[in-house]
Amino acid sequence: MKKFILILLLFLLTTSCNKYIVQNVFERTYPATEISVAQSDVYTQLNKYGLDSIPFISWITNNIQNDSMRISQRLVKKTIDSNTMYQFIFTEYTPIYVKCLCPEKYQFVVRYSGKKK
């Protein structure tokens, strides 16, 4: 009887483990001089995942600002099913002061959330 309970417990533990993952499929940071490369990568990735018909200005926008930096982030999601989606996140980092030690840059991330492939 003890072996049966132990086997049942191990079976329940292995089947109830969450196989849901979140990982970046594409991630790249660009200096301010490479904005055209960043835009090209954005539209290449959108085309790859079938979202090239959504204009960049229609993405969800989030603006954040502190004493030295302004962050503008744009986001669009592609939902595959109820547990699987891709997020496309384009972030622009702009220093507020000219003498800021952190230069202007861009970052683009494609994030996969869902079942383990």
N, C-alpha and C positions, 0 to 999 in steps of 0.2 A: 504494500500500500504506500509506503514511504517513497519507493522508487517511482510509482505512478504519479504521485503529487509533485515530486521533483522534476520529472519529465514534463508534466503539464505546466509547471511554473517556468521552466526553461523555454518551452514552446511559446508561452504567452509573452515572455520577455523578448524573444527574437522576432516575433511577428508584430509586436507593438512598437518596435523601435522606429523612430521617425526617420524616414529616408528623404526628407525634404532638405534641399540645399539652396544656398545663395552664394553665387560666385560671379566675379567679373569675367566676362568672356572677352572683352576688349577694354583696354585702359591705356590712355596716352595723355601726356602733358605737353603743351606747345608753348614756346615763347611768343611774345606779341608779334614778332616778325613773321611768324608762320601761320597767320590766320587763314590764308588760302589753303594750306595743307590741312588744317583742322576742319575747315568746311568741306573739303573733298572727302576726308575720312568719315565725317558725319553722314554725308549723302551716300557714300559707298556702303556703310553699315545699314542705313535705312533701306537701301535697295536690296541688300542681302536678306533682310528679314521682312521684306514686303511692305514697308511703311513709307515709301518714297513719295506718296501722294499728299502727305501731311506737311504743309509749309512750316518753316521754322518759327515764324511769328505766331503760329497757332498753338505752340507748345505751352504747357503750364509754366508760369514764371514765378520765381521766388527771389526777392531782392533782400539782401542783408547788408548792414553797414555797421562798422564800429569806428573807433577813433582814427584808424590808419588804413582800413581796407574796405572796399565795396565789393560785394560778391553778388553776381547775378547768375542765377541758375535756371535753366530751362529743362523741362522733363516731358517725355511722352512715353506711354506704356503700350505694349502689345500683349493682350491676353490670349493665350492659346486655349486654356480651359480653366476650370475653377481653381486649380492648384498650380498652374504654370503661367509665367509671364516673363517678358523682357522689358527692362527699363532702359531708356536712352537718356543720359544725363549730360548736358553740356554746361560747363561752369566757366564763368569769366571772372578773373580776379583782377581788380583795378586798384592801385594805391591811390589814396586821396591826396597825399602830399607828395610833392616832387622829390623830396629828399628821403622818401621811405626806402628802407633797405630791401623790401620785397618788390621785384619787378612785376609788370603786368604779364599775365599768362592765362592760358586756356587749358581746360581739361575736358576730355570726353570719355565717358564710361558707358559700356553696354553691360548691364547686369542681368543675369539669369536667376530666376527664383522658381523652384519647382521640384519635381521628383528627380531623383538621381538618374542620370542618363545611362 
